[in-house]
Amino acid sequence: MLLNGEDVLWVSKMLGHANASTTMRYYIKFIEEKGTKRATFLDKSFKKDCTLIAQSGNEKQRHA
C-alpha cells in the first residue's frame, strides 16, 4: 500500500498499529525511492521570492 502512495496514517490504522511511527519502523525498508520529486510547491515559492529580490536589487542599482 505504501509503495503505491497510500497515506501512511490510513495504512497504520488498517494494520491496527497504535501510530504511524510503528508502521514506518517496520515497513520503511521496503519502500523504494522512485526518484519522485518532493515538495515541488516550494520551487514556485522560491522562484517567486528570488525574482522579487533580484528585481528589488536591480532597482537599487538603477537609483544609485
Buried (B, 14 or more C-beta within 10 A) or exposed (E): EBEEEEEBEEBBEEEEBEEBEEBBEEBEEEEEEEEEEEEEEEEEEEEEEEEEEEEEEEEEEEEE
